[in-house]
């Protein structure tokens, strides 16, 4: 039997949804030739700030720069330590290392996969007792679209006088109560990479904050440390501006985003109904809302490769986020990361499997995914 190939990200169906609004926006940018920092960029920043319910949104070239710019503004330097979850993409800690500072890796909660506040407290105390580095900040991650436990993390951070940088690269659209992802730290960073819940047609990012002085510094830093004019430079910055064409894309997609977020909730519910009790499905704590950047299940350790291959043969793609915790990456060997430092993350890295997830999954799509997963599991018995 032949099986149709499911899309992991269905940009084609999404484009059909927004093209009526998008086409005139793109034509306007092309006609104006305002390709860098054009009016659409300023409009997008206003719309993003309103959505996240913060005073300032500062766009930039990509999600990694969105993490880098606050660290530049806070003057992170060698000798400083920043606490990061280890179960994440390497960009979360990479930005710390590129500043010459030291990332300290924290284990994650086995249910939410987000930073474990108890292990954060433990790692801070261990670092302080060693006396080698100065604790400066915590970078949290809203993994797979689910905000971290900010009530608990904020208590720990405030007790130790640490700044919080929220890595909401996957989290845009997530909520705790009435607060939006991106608003939980001293600064929040997101990515508009095409695979993200709100993605553009290239690279893009944004930083969110209520701090006007930080916002002013971020706007300067993204433009080579620009001061009052293009050729006055008041700080050492970098080139990290969002293209106007991408801003136009994001304005159209932001218009459709609330509906897409609802469709993601429906798709996640459909998966839960089909897969609960068969594999370990993701759980969202009471009062939280996930934007479902990924739908990630846990499968038996040692069988994931076989299961993924079996599902692929049935036309169902899967992905592994992430096959190795950051503290065990070769690049971090000089930092002394050892197996056993973060046991929950290490266990997850051998069990997680992400299924196709986007707003335009149909009931038939979900039946196909669930059927392929069930068949793969039964083959291993």
NUNUSE-145876 format. One record per residue (C-alpha): chain; x, y, z; residue in three letters; residue number from 1. Coordinates in nm, 2 decimals, padded with zeros to 4 digits. Layout:
! NUNUSE-145876
ch, X, Y, Z, aa, i
A, X, Y, Z, Ala, NUM
...
! end
This chain:
! NUNUSE-145876
ch, X, Y, Z, aa, i
A, 00.00, 00.00, 00.00, Unk, 1
A, 00.12, 00.35, -00.08, Unk, 2
A, 00.08, 00.63, 00.18, Unk, 3
A, 00.07, 01.00, 00.11, Unk, 4
A, 00.36, 01.20, 00.25, Unk, 5
A, 00.24, 01.43, 00.53, Unk, 6
A, 00.39, 01.77, 00.57, Unk, 7
A, 00.57, 01.86, 00.89, Unk, 8
A, 00.50, 02.23, 00.83, Unk, 9
A, 00.23, 02.30, 00.58, Unk, 10
A, 00.33, 02.64, 00.44, Unk, 11
A, 00.14, 02.59, 00.12, Unk, 12
A, -00.20, 02.57, 00.30, Unk, 13
A, -00.10, 02.86, 00.52, Unk, 14
A, -00.01, 03.08, 00.22, Unk, 15
A, -00.34, 03.01, 00.06, Unk, 16
A, -00.50, 03.14, 00.38, Unk, 17
A, -00.31, 03.47, 00.39, Unk, 18
A, -00.22, 03.56, 00.03, Unk, 19
A, -00.51, 03.80, -00.01, Unk, 20
A, -00.37, 04.02, 00.26, Unk, 21
A, -00.01, 03.95, 00.19, Unk, 22
A, 00.02, 04.02, -00.18, Unk, 23
A, -00.07, 04.39, -00.16, Unk, 24
A, 00.17, 04.43, 00.14, Unk, 25
A, 00.46, 04.28, -00.05, Unk, 26
A, 00.38, 04.49, -00.36, Unk, 27
A, 00.38, 04.80, -00.15, Unk, 28
A, 00.73, 04.72, -00.01, Unk, 29
A, 00.86, 04.64, -00.35, Unk, 30
A, 00.72, 04.97, -00.49, Unk, 31
A, 00.87, 05.17, -00.21, Unk, 32
A, 01.21, 05.00, -00.21, Unk, 33
A, 01.22, 05.05, 00.17, Unk, 34
A, 01.37, 04.71, 00.22, Unk, 35
A, 01.55, 04.79, 00.55, Unk, 36
A, 01.37, 04.93, 00.85, Unk, 37
A, 01.08, 05.03, 00.64, Unk, 38
A, 00.73, 05.14, 00.78, Unk, 39
A, 00.62, 04.77, 00.80, Unk, 40
A, 00.89, 04.70, 01.06, Unk, 41
A, 00.77, 04.98, 01.29, Unk, 42
A, 00.41, 04.87, 01.24, Unk, 43
A, 00.50, 04.51, 01.32, Unk, 44
A, 00.68, 04.61, 01.64, Unk, 45
A, 00.37, 04.80, 01.75, Unk, 46
A, 00.15, 04.49, 01.67, Unk, 47
A, 00.39, 04.25, 01.84, Unk, 48
A, 00.41, 04.46, 02.16, Unk, 49
A, 00.03, 04.48, 02.17, Unk, 50
A, 00.00, 04.11, 02.13, Unk, 51
A, 00.25, 04.02, 02.40, Unk, 52
A, 00.12, 04.30, 02.62, Unk, 53
A, 00.46, 04.47, 02.68, Unk, 54
A, 00.57, 04.83, 02.62, Unk, 55
A, 00.84, 04.75, 02.36, Unk, 56
A, 00.91, 04.50, 02.09, Unk, 57
A, 01.24, 04.54, 01.91, Unk, 58
A, 01.28, 04.32, 01.59, Unk, 59
A, 01.61, 04.18, 01.47, Unk, 60
A, 01.75, 03.95, 01.21, Unk, 61
A, 01.69, 03.61, 01.38, Unk, 62
A, 01.61, 03.43, 01.70, Unk, 63
A, 01.97, 03.38, 01.80, Unk, 64
A, 02.03, 03.76, 01.78, Unk, 65
A, 01.72, 03.81, 01.98, Unk, 66
A, 01.89, 03.62, 02.26, Unk, 67
A, 02.23, 03.79, 02.20, Unk, 68
A, 02.12, 04.15, 02.21, Unk, 69
A, 01.99, 04.16, 02.57, Unk, 70
A, 02.32, 04.00, 02.68, Unk, 71
A, 02.51, 04.27, 02.50, Unk, 72
A, 02.29, 04.53, 02.67, Unk, 73
A, 02.35, 04.38, 03.01, Unk, 74
A, 02.73, 04.37, 02.94, Unk, 75
A, 02.77, 04.00, 03.00, Unk, 76
A, 03.14, 03.92, 03.01, Unk, 77
A, 03.40, 03.66, 03.10, Unk, 78
A, 03.37, 03.55, 03.46, Unk, 79
A, 02.99, 03.57, 03.46, Unk, 80
A, 02.77, 03.26, 03.48, Unk, 81
A, 02.43, 03.21, 03.31, Unk, 82
A, 02.20, 02.92, 03.40, Unk, 83
A, 02.04, 02.75, 03.10, Unk, 84
A, 01.83, 02.43, 03.06, Unk, 85
A, 02.03, 02.15, 02.89, Unk, 86
A, 01.73, 02.01, 02.70, Unk, 87
A, 01.71, 02.27, 02.42, Unk, 88
A, 01.87, 02.39, 02.10, Unk, 89
A, 02.23, 02.49, 02.14, Unk, 90
A, 02.15, 02.86, 02.06, Unk, 91
A, 02.02, 02.91, 02.42, Unk, 92
A, 02.37, 02.85, 02.56, Unk, 93
A, 02.57, 02.95, 02.25, Unk, 94
A, 02.49, 03.31, 02.30, Unk, 95
A, 02.64, 03.30, 02.65, Unk, 96
A, 02.96, 03.13, 02.53, Unk, 97
A, 03.00, 03.39, 02.25, Unk, 98
A, 03.01, 03.66, 02.51, Unk, 99
A, 03.29, 03.48, 02.69, Unk, 100
A, 03.06, 03.40, 02.98, Unk, 101
A, 03.00, 03.05, 03.12, Unk, 102
A, 02.67, 02.86, 03.07, Unk, 103
A, 02.57, 02.64, 03.37, Unk, 104
A, 02.34, 02.36, 03.26, Unk, 105
A, 02.02, 02.29, 03.45, Unk, 106
A, 01.81, 01.97, 03.43, Unk, 107
A, 01.44, 01.98, 03.33, Unk, 108
A, 01.11, 01.87, 03.46, Unk, 109
A, 01.01, 01.51, 03.34, Unk, 110
A, 00.66, 01.62, 03.26, Unk, 111
A, 00.69, 01.96, 03.10, Unk, 112
A, 01.05, 01.92, 02.97, Unk, 113
A, 01.11, 02.28, 03.09, Unk, 114
A, 01.37, 02.40, 03.34, Unk, 115
A, 01.34, 02.24, 03.68, Unk, 116
A, 01.33, 02.52, 03.94, Unk, 117
A, 01.46, 02.29, 04.21, Unk, 118
A, 01.77, 02.20, 04.01, Unk, 119
A, 01.82, 02.56, 03.92, Unk, 120
A, 01.84, 02.64, 04.29, Unk, 121
A, 02.08, 02.36, 04.34, Unk, 122
A, 02.31, 02.46, 04.06, Unk, 123
A, 02.31, 02.82, 04.18, Unk, 124
A, 02.42, 02.71, 04.53, Unk, 125
A, 02.69, 02.48, 04.40, Unk, 126
A, 02.83, 02.76, 04.18, Unk, 127
A, 02.83, 03.01, 04.47, Unk, 128
A, 03.00, 02.77, 04.70, Unk, 129
A, 03.27, 02.71, 04.44, Unk, 130
A, 03.32, 03.09, 04.41, Unk, 131
A, 03.47, 03.08, 04.06, Unk, 132
A, 03.21, 03.26, 03.87, Unk, 133
A, 02.96, 03.55, 03.93, Unk, 134
A, 02.60, 03.44, 03.87, Unk, 135
A, 02.43, 03.70, 03.65, Unk, 136
A, 02.12, 03.56, 03.47, Unk, 137
A, 01.89, 03.27, 03.39, Unk, 138
A, 01.78, 03.19, 03.04, Unk, 139
A, 01.46, 03.00, 03.05, Unk, 140
A, 01.31, 02.81, 02.75, Unk, 141
A, 00.94, 02.78, 02.66, Unk, 142
A, 01.00, 02.44, 02.50, Unk, 143
A, 00.78, 02.31, 02.23, Unk, 144
A, 00.54, 02.61, 02.29, Unk, 145
A, 00.48, 02.56, 02.66, Unk, 146
A, 00.59, 02.84, 02.90, Unk, 147
A, 00.83, 02.75, 03.18, Unk, 148
A, 00.72, 02.76, 03.54, Unk, 149
A, 00.79, 03.13, 03.59, Unk, 150
A, 00.63, 03.17, 03.93, Unk, 151
A, 00.89, 02.92, 04.07, Unk, 152
A, 01.18, 03.03, 03.86, Unk, 153
A, 01.12, 03.40, 03.94, Unk, 154
A, 01.13, 03.33, 04.31, Unk, 155
A, 01.47, 03.16, 04.27, Unk, 156
A, 01.61, 03.43, 04.04, Unk, 157
A, 01.50, 03.71, 04.27, Unk, 158
A, 01.65, 03.54, 04.57, Unk, 159
A, 01.98, 03.54, 04.40, Unk, 160
A, 01.95, 03.87, 04.22, Unk, 161
A, 01.96, 03.72, 03.87, Unk, 162
A, 01.82, 03.86, 03.55, Unk, 163
A, 01.57, 03.65, 03.35, Unk, 164
A, 01.59, 03.62, 02.97, Unk, 165
A, 01.30, 03.42, 02.84, Unk, 166
A, 01.38, 03.22, 02.53, Unk, 167
A, 01.04, 03.21, 02.37, Unk, 168
A, 01.18, 03.11, 02.03, Unk, 169
A, 00.92, 02.82, 02.03, Unk, 170
A, 00.68, 02.98, 02.27, Unk, 171
A, 00.51, 03.28, 02.09, Unk, 172
A, 00.14, 03.24, 02.15, Unk, 173
A, 00.18, 03.04, 02.47, Unk, 174
A, 00.03, 03.18, 02.79, Unk, 175
A, 00.01, 03.14, 03.17, Unk, 176
A, -00.33, 03.28, 03.28, Unk, 177
A, -00.36, 03.61, 03.09, Unk, 178
A, 00.01, 03.67, 03.04, Unk, 179
A, 00.17, 03.60, 02.71, Unk, 180
A, 00.49, 03.42, 02.64, Unk, 181
A, 00.77, 03.67, 02.58, Unk, 182
A, 00.65, 03.89, 02.88, Unk, 183
A, 00.79, 03.68, 03.17, Unk, 184
A, 01.15, 03.79, 03.20, Unk, 185
A, 01.34, 04.12, 03.22, Unk, 186
A, 01.35, 04.05, 02.84, Unk, 187
A, 01.19, 03.79, 02.62, Unk, 188
A, 01.33, 03.67, 02.29, Unk, 189
A, 01.15, 03.49, 02.00, Unk, 190
A, 01.23, 03.36, 01.66, Unk, 191
A, 01.03, 03.39, 01.33, Unk, 192
A, 01.21, 03.10, 01.16, Unk, 193
A, 00.95, 02.94, 00.93, Unk, 194
A, 00.89, 02.64, 01.15, Unk, 195
A, 00.80, 02.85, 01.45, Unk, 196
A, 00.43, 02.91, 01.55, Unk, 197
A, 00.46, 03.26, 01.40, Unk, 198
A, 00.71, 03.22, 01.13, Unk, 199
A, 00.82, 03.44, 00.84, Unk, 200
A, 00.96, 03.33, 00.50, Unk, 201
A, 01.32, 03.35, 00.60, Unk, 202
A, 01.49, 03.45, 00.93, Unk, 203
A, 01.37, 03.70, 01.18, Unk, 204
A, 01.34, 03.76, 01.56, Unk, 205
A, 01.22, 04.00, 01.82, Unk, 206
A, 01.30, 04.10, 02.18, Unk, 207
A, 01.02, 04.20, 02.42, Unk, 208
A, 01.06, 04.42, 02.73, Unk, 209
A, 00.88, 04.67, 02.95, Unk, 210
A, 01.22, 04.85, 03.02, Unk, 211
A, 01.25, 05.16, 02.81, Unk, 212
A, 01.62, 05.19, 02.87, Unk, 213
A, 01.68, 04.83, 02.76, Unk, 214
A, 01.46, 04.89, 02.45, Unk, 215
A, 01.66, 05.19, 02.35, Unk, 216
A, 01.99, 05.00, 02.39, Unk, 217
A, 01.85, 04.71, 02.18, Unk, 218
A, 01.76, 04.94, 01.90, Unk, 219
A, 02.11, 05.09, 01.90, Unk, 220
A, 02.28, 04.75, 01.93, Unk, 221
A, 02.10, 04.60, 01.63, Unk, 222
A, 02.23, 04.88, 01.41, Unk, 223
A, 02.60, 04.88, 01.49, Unk, 224
A, 02.56, 05.07, 01.82, Unk, 225
A, 02.40, 05.36, 01.64, Unk, 226
A, 02.35, 05.68, 01.83, Unk, 227
A, 02.16, 05.99, 01.72, Unk, 228
A, 02.24, 05.93, 01.35, Unk, 229
A, 02.37, 05.66, 01.12, Unk, 230
A, 02.73, 05.76, 01.16, Unk, 231
A, 02.74, 05.81, 01.54, Unk, 232
A, 02.82, 05.49, 01.73, Unk, 233
A, 02.77, 05.51, 02.11, Unk, 234
A, 02.83, 05.14, 02.18, Unk, 235
A, 02.97, 04.83, 02.01, Unk, 236
A, 02.68, 04.66, 01.84, Unk, 237
A, 02.61, 04.44, 01.54, Unk, 238
A, 02.41, 04.43, 01.22, Unk, 239
A, 02.08, 04.26, 01.31, Unk, 240
A, 01.79, 04.44, 01.13, Unk, 241
A, 01.47, 04.27, 01.02, Unk, 242
A, 01.40, 04.29, 00.64, Unk, 243
A, 01.09, 04.49, 00.56, Unk, 244
A, 00.96, 04.21, 00.33, Unk, 245
A, 00.97, 03.97, 00.63, Unk, 246
A, 00.79, 04.23, 00.84, Unk, 247
A, 00.52, 04.24, 00.58, Unk, 248
A, 00.49, 03.86, 00.58, Unk, 249
A, 00.47, 03.86, 00.96, Unk, 250
A, 00.20, 04.13, 00.97, Unk, 251
A, -00.02, 03.91, 00.75, Unk, 252
A, 00.05, 03.60, 00.95, Unk, 253
A, 00.00, 03.78, 01.28, Unk, 254
A, -00.35, 03.86, 01.16, Unk, 255
A, -00.42, 03.49, 01.10, Unk, 256
A, -00.24, 03.38, 01.41, Unk, 257
A, -00.52, 03.37, 01.67, Unk, 258
A, -00.72, 03.14, 01.44, Unk, 259
A, -00.41, 02.92, 01.38, Unk, 260
A, -00.35, 02.90, 01.75, Unk, 261
A, -00.70, 02.77, 01.80, Unk, 262
A, -00.64, 02.51, 01.52, Unk, 263
A, -00.32, 02.40, 01.70, Unk, 264
A, -00.51, 02.34, 02.02, Unk, 265
A, -00.76, 02.13, 01.82, Unk, 266
A, -00.48, 01.93, 01.66, Unk, 267
A, -00.31, 01.87, 02.00, Unk, 268
A, -00.64, 01.76, 02.15, Unk, 269
A, -00.69, 01.52, 01.85, Unk, 270
A, -00.36, 01.36, 01.91, Unk, 271
A, -00.43, 01.33, 02.28, Unk, 272
A, -00.75, 01.15, 02.21, Unk, 273
A, -00.58, 00.91, 01.97, Unk, 274
A, -00.26, 00.84, 02.15, Unk, 275
A, -00.33, 00.87, 02.53, Unk, 276
A, -00.24, 00.54, 02.70, Unk, 277
A, -00.04, 00.42, 02.40, Unk, 278
A, 00.26, 00.65, 02.44, Unk, 279
A, 00.35, 00.92, 02.69, Unk, 280
A, 00.18, 01.23, 02.55, Unk, 281
A, 00.26, 01.59, 02.64, Unk, 282
A, 00.08, 01.74, 02.94, Unk, 283
A, -00.01, 02.11, 02.98, Unk, 284
A, -00.03, 02.23, 03.35, Unk, 285
A, -00.35, 02.39, 03.47, Unk, 286
A, -00.37, 02.76, 03.38, Unk, 287
A, -00.11, 02.72, 03.10, Unk, 288
A, -00.16, 02.73, 02.72, Unk, 289
A, 00.09, 02.58, 02.48, Unk, 290
A, 00.13, 02.72, 02.13, Unk, 291
A, 00.23, 02.37, 02.02, Unk, 292
A, 00.54, 02.45, 01.83, Unk, 293
A, 00.60, 02.07, 01.84, Unk, 294
A, 00.39, 01.78, 01.95, Unk, 295
A, 00.64, 01.55, 02.12, Unk, 296
A, 00.57, 01.21, 02.27, Unk, 297
A, 00.79, 00.97, 02.46, Unk, 298
A, 00.85, 00.62, 02.31, Unk, 299
A, 01.03, 00.32, 02.46, Unk, 300
A, 01.41, 00.39, 02.49, Unk, 301
A, 01.61, 00.19, 02.23, Unk, 302
A, 01.31, 00.16, 01.99, Unk, 303
A, 01.29, 00.52, 01.86, Unk, 304
A, 01.50, 00.46, 01.55, Unk, 305
A, 01.29, 00.16, 01.45, Unk, 306
A, 00.97, 00.34, 01.52, Unk, 307
A, 01.07, 00.65, 01.32, Unk, 308
A, 01.17, 00.43, 01.02, Unk, 309
A, 00.85, 00.24, 01.03, Unk, 310
A, 00.64, 00.56, 01.04, Unk, 311
A, 00.85, 00.70, 00.75, Unk, 312
A, 00.77, 00.39, 00.54, Unk, 313
A, 00.40, 00.48, 00.60, Unk, 314
A, 00.44, 00.83, 00.48, Unk, 315
A, 00.47, 00.99, 00.83, Unk, 316
A, 00.77, 01.21, 00.90, Unk, 317
A, 00.91, 01.25, 01.25, Unk, 318
A, 01.18, 01.45, 01.41, Unk, 319
A, 01.39, 01.42, 01.73, Unk, 320
A, 01.41, 01.73, 01.94, Unk, 321
A, 01.67, 01.68, 02.09, Unk, 322
A, 01.89, 01.37, 02.05, Unk, 323
A, 02.17, 01.50, 02.28, Unk, 324
A, 02.14, 01.74, 02.58, Unk, 325
A, 02.36, 02.05, 02.53, Unk, 326
A, 02.59, 01.97, 02.83, Unk, 327
A, 02.70, 01.65, 02.64, Unk, 328
A, 02.76, 01.83, 02.31, Unk, 329
A, 03.12, 01.80, 02.19, Unk, 330
A, 03.15, 02.18, 02.18, Unk, 331
A, 03.09, 02.19, 02.56, Unk, 332
A, 03.34, 01.92, 02.66, Unk, 333
A, 03.58, 02.20, 02.78, Unk, 334
A, 03.31, 02.31, 03.03, Unk, 335
A, 03.33, 01.97, 03.20, Unk, 336
A, 02.98, 01.85, 03.12, Unk, 337
A, 02.95, 01.48, 03.22, Unk, 338
A, 02.69, 01.21, 03.18, Unk, 339
A, 02.47, 01.20, 03.49, Unk, 340
A, 02.48, 01.58, 03.55, Unk, 341
A, 02.12, 01.61, 03.42, Unk, 342
A, 01.96, 01.27, 03.43, Unk, 343
A, 01.61, 01.37, 03.32, Unk, 344
A, 01.73, 01.55, 03.01, Unk, 345
A, 01.96, 01.25, 02.93, Unk, 346
A, 01.67, 01.01, 02.95, Unk, 347
A, 01.44, 01.23, 02.74, Unk, 348
A, 01.70, 01.26, 02.47, Unk, 349
A, 01.67, 00.88, 02.40, Unk, 350
A, 01.29, 00.87, 02.41, Unk, 351
A, 01.14, 01.19, 02.26, Unk, 352
A, 00.98, 01.18, 01.91, Unk, 353
A, 00.80, 01.48, 01.75, Unk, 354
A, 00.50, 01.42, 01.53, Unk, 355
A, 00.38, 01.64, 01.24, Unk, 356
A, 00.22, 01.95, 01.40, Unk, 357
A, 00.08, 02.26, 01.23, Unk, 358
A, -00.26, 02.44, 01.22, Unk, 359
A, -00.38, 02.27, 00.91, Unk, 360
A, -00.37, 01.91, 01.02, Unk, 361
A, -00.69, 01.73, 00.92, Unk, 362
A, -00.87, 01.46, 01.11, Unk, 363
A, -00.75, 01.22, 00.83, Unk, 364
A, -00.39, 01.34, 00.89, Unk, 365
A, -00.41, 01.27, 01.26, Unk, 366
A, -00.56, 00.93, 01.19, Unk, 367
A, -00.27, 00.85, 00.96, Unk, 368
A, -00.01, 00.97, 01.21, Unk, 369
A, -00.17, 00.78, 01.50, Unk, 370
A, -00.22, 00.47, 01.29, Unk, 371
A, 00.14, 00.47, 01.18, Unk, 372
A, 00.27, 00.51, 01.54, Unk, 373
A, 00.04, 00.23, 01.67, Unk, 374
A, 00.15, 00.00, 01.39, Unk, 375
A, 00.52, 00.08, 01.46, Unk, 376
A, 00.48, 00.01, 01.83, Unk, 377
A, 00.30, -00.32, 01.76, Unk, 378
A, 00.58, -00.44, 01.53, Unk, 379
A, 00.82, -00.42, 01.82, Unk, 380
A, 00.63, -00.65, 02.04, Unk, 381
! end
